[in-house]
Amino acid sequence: MSRAFVKESEDQQDYLEWQKLLRDREELLRILEKKKKYLLEDPAAVKIPAEKRKEMLEKYEAEAKEVKRLLDEMLDESRTP
């Protein structure tokens, strides 16, 4: 096998892994946003004690912020030649 073919195959594999990671992070962000929306808007969430709800919201917001940062990093790196 030629080195060019191996390199192309490795590049393609890296790109597929990058795409999967991107999709996974986007999905995680959607899930965190759904959980946050539930805690803020769903009447059933009132059954959760206020302090616990507040802790959960803070946790989801912090996680979402970190996932957004990672997504932005990934996308910025992909635009850099």
C-alpha positions as CSV (number, residue, x, y, z in Angstrom):
1,M,0.0,0.0,0.0
2,S,1.3,3.4,-0.8
3,R,2.0,6.0,1.9
4,A,-0.4,8.4,0.2
5,F,-3.2,5.9,0.5
6,V,-2.4,5.2,4.1
7,K,-2.2,8.9,4.9
8,E,-5.5,9.6,3.1
9,S,-7.1,6.7,5.0
10,E,-5.8,8.1,8.4
11,D,-7.1,11.6,7.5
12,Q,-10.5,10.2,6.6
13,Q,-10.6,8.2,9.9
14,D,-9.6,11.3,11.9
15,Y,-12.3,13.3,10.1
16,L,-15.0,10.7,10.8
17,E,-14.0,10.6,14.5
18,W,-14.1,14.4,14.6
19,Q,-17.6,14.4,13.1
20,K,-18.8,11.8,15.6
21,L,-17.4,13.9,18.5
22,L,-19.1,17.0,17.1
23,R,-22.5,15.2,16.8
24,D,-22.1,13.7,20.3
25,R,-21.4,17.2,21.8
26,E,-24.3,18.8,19.9
27,E,-26.6,16.0,21.2
28,L,-25.4,16.5,24.7
29,L,-26.0,20.2,24.5
30,R,-29.6,19.6,23.3
31,I,-30.2,17.2,26.2
32,L,-28.8,19.7,28.7
33,E,-31.0,22.4,27.2
34,K,-34.1,20.1,27.4
35,K,-33.3,19.3,31.1
36,K,-33.0,23.0,31.9
37,K,-36.2,23.8,30.1
38,Y,-38.0,21.1,32.0
39,L,-36.8,22.5,35.3
40,L,-37.9,26.0,34.4
41,E,-41.2,25.4,32.6
42,D,-42.7,22.0,33.4
43,P,-45.3,22.1,36.1
44,A,-44.2,18.6,37.3
45,A,-40.7,20.1,38.1
46,V,-42.4,21.9,41.1
47,K,-42.4,18.5,42.9
48,I,-38.6,18.7,43.0
49,P,-37.5,20.7,46.1
50,A,-36.5,24.3,45.2
51,E,-32.9,24.0,46.5
52,K,-32.4,20.8,44.6
53,R,-33.9,22.3,41.4
54,K,-31.6,25.3,41.8
55,E,-28.5,23.0,42.1
56,M,-29.6,21.0,39.1
57,L,-30.1,24.2,37.0
58,E,-26.6,25.4,38.0
59,K,-25.1,22.1,37.1
60,Y,-26.8,21.9,33.7
61,E,-25.9,25.5,32.9
62,A,-22.3,24.9,33.8
63,E,-22.2,21.7,31.7
64,A,-23.9,23.4,28.8
65,K,-21.4,26.3,29.0
66,E,-18.5,23.9,28.9
67,V,-19.9,21.9,26.0
68,K,-20.5,25.1,24.0
69,R,-16.9,26.1,24.7
70,L,-15.7,22.7,23.4
71,L,-17.9,23.0,20.3
72,D,-16.6,26.5,19.6
73,E,-13.1,25.3,19.9
74,M,-13.7,22.4,17.6
75,L,-15.3,24.6,15.0
76,D,-12.6,27.2,15.3
77,E,-9.9,24.6,14.8
78,S,-11.7,23.2,11.7
79,R,-11.6,26.6,10.1
80,T,-7.9,27.2,10.7
81,P,-5.8,25.9,7.8
